[in-house]
Amino acid sequence: MLKELGKVVIDVGVGEEVELDLDELIPISEDLNMEFSDQAALYAYIAMLAAQAEAVWLDSKRDLDEVYAVTDKAVRQDFVANNERVTEGKVAAEIKIRKGYSNAVDEELFCHEQFLIMRALERAMSQRAQMLISLGAHLRAEAEQTGMLIRDTKKEIDRLRKHKRNGSVERDIPF
């Protein structure tokens, strides 16, 4: 049973999104010549998007680290200004509830998800390429078998005609 995959929108840079219709990308049509010729370009395109998504994710991780450092400094300054005792546990807890840090965490999680989707799609394209290779081999084997059958049948017809011409066949041959 074919499952509908739908569309996925991937953020591949600052404000740049790409919509991919997985129901058009992944399945293999009956026009294998077209599929063979398009596969390399399709795989390269998906791999490029995966690399861009990874770069966006790594940037968001770096931004998260930066927001953590700035927030850490601000939290410590606030504790000192309020004459509160500064402990690592209190600082870490306060950082986690600060809006700027939680927004940065959400952004990093979103970017990581985008990267994982693209990496999975890149793997699907690799599996698609392997499937095309298998289909091509199957079709070549099938064509070879058909060719062998035709050659064998032709040889048998030629043999029977030769015997008929020589008068060595007692039954009628229907050709």
N, C-alpha and C positions, 0 to 999 in steps of 0.2 A: 504494500500500500504506500503510495507516494504521499509524503507529508509536506504540506505547504510551509515554506520557511519564512516567507514574508520579506519585508524590507528592514534594513538596518541603516541608521544614520551614524556616521563615524566622524568625530572631531579630529581633524588632521593638522590643526594649527590654529593660530590666533583667529578665531571667528570663522574658520574655514571648515565646512562640513561637506561630506560626500555621502550621498544616498545610494546604497547598493541593494538591488533587488536580487535576493538570493535564489528566488525561483527561476530567474533567468540565467544567473551566473553558473550555478553548480550542475544542473542536469545536462546530459549529453543528448543532443538532438540526433535524428536519423541521418543528417548530412554530415557524415564522419569526415569528409574531406575538409569542410569548413571548420569543424571542431579541431581537427589536427592543425590546421593553419592558424587558428585563433588562440590555441592553448598557450603558447609561449608568451604572447603579448598579454593575455589575460593574467597569467601567473606573475609576470613582471609588474603589472599594474597593482595587483593585490599585494605583492611583496613590498612595493614602494609605499603603499598606504600603511602597511604594517610597520615599516621603518619610521614613517612619519608619526604614527600613533605612539610608537615606543619613545621617540624623541620628545613628544608632548608629555608623555607620562614621566620621563626622567626629569624634564623641566619642572613639572609639578612636584616631584619629590624634592628637588632642590629648593623650590619655593617653600615647601612645607618645612624643611629644615631651617630656612631663613626666618620664617614666621615663628617657629619654635624658639629660636635664639632671641629674637626681638621680644617676644612675649615673656620668655624666661627673665630677661633683664628687667622688663617693666614690672613683673610680679615681684621680683626681689626688691626693687625700688619702692613699690607700694608697701610691702611688709616693713621695710626699714622706716619709711615715712610715718607709718602708723605704730611704730615701736612694737611690732609683733616679732616674735621669734621666727627666724627663717630656717625651715627644715626642707630637705629634699622632697619629702612626701607632700608637704603643704604646697610647695612650689609646683610640683607635678600635677597635683589635683587642681590647683588654680589655673594652670595653663590649659588643661583640658576643658574647662568650662568657659574660657574666654572665646567670644564670638569669632574673632579673627582667626584663631587657631582652628576652631571646629570647622569654619568655612574652608580653610586650607586643607584639612583632612578630607572633607567631602570632595573637594576638587581633585585631590590626589587619587582617591578611590574611584571617581568617575573616569579619570584619565587611564588608570590601571585597567579598569573594565574595558574601555575602548581598545586598549592595546591587546588585551587577552582575546577579545572578539576578532580583531584583525589577525592575530597569530593563528587562531583556530581556522579562520577562513583561508589563510595561507596554506595551512596543512591540508585543508579540504581541496584546495587547488592542486596540491601535490598528489593527493590520492586520485583526483580526477585525471591527472596526467597518466598515472599508472593504469587507471582503468582504460584510458584511450589506447595505451600500449597493448594491453591485454585484448581489447576489442580488435585492434588491428591485426594482432597475431592470430586471433580466432578466425577472422575473415580471410586472411591469407591461407590458413590451413584448410578452411572450407573451400576456397577457390581451388586450391591444389587438389583436394579430394575430388571436386567436380571435374577438374581437368583430367585427372587420372581415370575417372569413370568414363568420360567421353573417349579418351584414348583407348581404353580397354574395350569399350563397345565397338569403336571403329575397327580395331584389330580383329575382333570376332566377326564383324560383318564382312570385312575383307577376306578373312579365312574361309567363311562360308561361301562367299561369291566365287572364290577360287576353286573350291571343291565342286560347286555347281557347274562352273565352266568345264571342269575336267570330267564331269559326269560321275563323280564319286559320291554324290549325295542323293539318297533315295527319296527323300521327302522334299516337298516344295518349300522354298524359302520365300517369305512374303515381301521380297524387295528386289 
